[in-house]
Amino acid sequence: MADVYDIIIVGGGPSGMTAGLYSCRARMKTLLIEKMACGGQALVADVIENFPGFPDGIKGPELAEWMLKQAEHFGLKTEPGEVKIIVLKKTEKGQFMIKLADGREFLAISLIIATGARWNSLNVPREKELSGKGVSYCATCDGPLFKGKDVTVVGGGDTALEDAIFLTKFARKVTVVHRRDRLRATKILQERAQANRRIEFCLNSVVAEILGKDKIEAVKIKDLKSDKEKEVKTDGIFILIGISPNSEIVRGIVNTDEKGYIISDDEMRTSVDGIFACGDVRKKLLRQVVTATGDGAIAAVSAQAYVERIKGVEYK
Ligand code: NAP
C-alpha cells in the first residue's frame, strides 16, 4: 500500500515552499512535488526589492534557496516529478490520488495546488522559430548574451520595466515597446526606467513581426495610432507580456475564472473540499513573492484544519 500523506503540495515556488514550512511545523505528513528546481519564478529574478527584511534587495535564487532550506529544516520532503492527473473521486478514506507523468502514484487527504504561472507568448510570425536565437522570455537568463547590443523589450508591466533596467547592465540600448500610451508598471519602476539613458520607449505600438532567418535581425513595429509599420534592427527581443496560470491539472475539477486562474476564498479553499490553492495560480489582485508566501501559510493552516476534521481530531 502506498503511503498516504496528510497534505501533498503541487509546485515548489515561494507559495508551495511556505505551505510546506507551515504544514511540517504543524506535524502534518507532507510531500511537495515539483517538476523543476524549487523556487518558481523567483529563480529568474535578478534582485527582489520588495520582499520585506532585505533593504538592499535579495537575489531571487538566493531567497528561494533560503526558503527551501527553512522548510526542509522543519522536515519538508520534496519529490521531483510532473503531476499529470489528479483523481477527484476520493477513496473511502477520503483520499485524493495523484498520478505523475512517469507513472508513480501518491495518495493524500488534502491537496495544495501551488503550480504558479508561466510567461505568455506574443504569437507573431517567426517568434517560435527564433526562440533561443534572439527571442527570449527571461532577461536574467539571457541578458548577459547581449553585451554591447541593441535589444527590444515588449510589455509595459513590472516584469518588462524591471528587466529593461536589468538589461541596461549589458545592452547598449533597450527599446521598450508597449501597446498603450502609458505604462502599467509600479511607479518607482517607471521613474527608474524613464531616468535611464539607455532605455527608449516606443508607446502606442506593437511588435507585429520578428524578422531574421537563423537569428533575429529586426522587428516590425506597428504604430497603433497611424497604423504605419517600420522595421527596426535589433539583436534580441525579450517578450515580457504577462503570465498565464498553470492550472491545467485541476481544470474541470475546481472552479476557475475565464483565464484559468483558480477561484479560492480567503482561506485558500477551492470549490472542492480538501483542495486548496495558493500563489500565482489563484485569481487575486497582486502576484508577488510576498503575497505568494502569505497564501502558502494560509493554505497550509486551512489544509491542516481539513485533515484534522477528516481524521476526527480537530481542536475545537
Ligand atoms: P502584467 O502586469 O500582466 O503586464 C503585462 C504587460 O504586457 C502589460 O503592460 C500588457 O499590456 C502587456 N501585454 C499583454 N499582452 C500583450 C500582447 N499580446 N501584446 C503586447 N503587450 C501585451 O505582467 P508582468 O509584468 O509579467 O507581471 C506579472 C505579475 O508579477 C504582476 O502581478 C506583477 O506585479 C508581478 N511582478 C512584480 C514584480 C515586482 O514586484 N518587483 C516584478 C515582476 C512582476 P496592458 O498594460 O495594455 O494590459
Residues whose N, C-alpha, C, O or C-beta is under 5 A from the ligand:
A	BS01	NAP	N50 G155 G156 G157 D158 T159 A160 R179 R180 R184 L240 I241 G242 I243 L286 R287 Q288
